[in-house]
Amino acid sequence: MKKEEIQNATFTDCPIRNVISRITDKWSLLVLYTLEHQEVMRFNDLWRQIPDISQKMLTTTLRHLEDDGIVSRELFVEVPPRVEYRLAERGKSLMPLLDSLLTWGIEHFSDIITDRKNHTKSNQ
């Protein structure tokens, strides 16, 4: 990366701050991972698959992902109303990259935890 590109990355209109940070937050990654493994999911099904997320946070996360064209939402006018979520084409194109990140995390997890413990002990 050129020096100018690095400097530009510190501005608020940079892709890192506006795109990458939005899709790599804790809940977005879990929602995307969950949707990747199901073609279509309803809100309550998603909520059950991610048990430690609140309804409000799931709603907010889904709205952000929908706003960015990563998740699509379809409302069925029925009684009671039904809403289904799925990965949009943009979301599908993102998943191989996120899968690589998740694979890296899994491969290095135990070493990272060990290093954290060792670092904590050495700082005491």
C-alpha positions, 0 to 999 in steps of 0.5 A, spaced: 500 500 500 502 506 498 503 512 503 498 516 500 493 510 500 495 509 508 494 516 509 487 516 505 485 510 510 484 515 516 479 519 513 472 518 514 470 517 507 475 511 507 472 504 505 475 501 511 471 505 516 465 505 512 464 498 509 469 493 512 468 496 519 460 495 518 460 488 516 466 485 521 463 487 527 461 482 532 453 481 530 454 482 523 459 476 522 455 472 526 448 474 522 452 473 515 455 466 517 448 464 519 445 466 513 450 463 509 448 456 511 441 457 510 438 459 504 432 463 507 431 465 514 425 468 518 427 473 524 425 468 530 430 462 526 435 467 526 434 469 533 434 462 535 441 461 532 444 466 535 442 466 542 446 471 545 444 477 541 438 481 543 432 482 538 433 490 538 441 488 536 439 483 531 434 488 528 439 493 527 444 489 524 439 486 519 437 493 517 444 495 516 446 489 512 440 490 508 441 498 507 448 496 504 445 491 500 448 485 503 442 482 506 435 482 502 429 482 506 422 480 503 415 482 507 409 477 506 403 481 507 399 475 511 396 474 517 401 474 521 406 478 517 412 474 515 419 476 513 424 472 510 432 474 510 437 471 505 444 473 503 443 478 497 448 477 491 453 482 494 453 478 501 454 472 497 460 475 494 463 477 500 462 470 504 468 467 501 472 472 504 469 472 511 470 464 510 477 465 509 477 470 515 474 465 520 478 459 517 484 463 519 481 465 526 479 457 527 486 455 525 490 460 530 485 460 536 488 456 541 495 459 539 492 466 540 489 464 547 495 461 549 499 468 547 494 472 551 495 468 557 502 468 557 502 476 556 497 477 561 502 473 566 508 477 564 505 483 565 502 482 572 
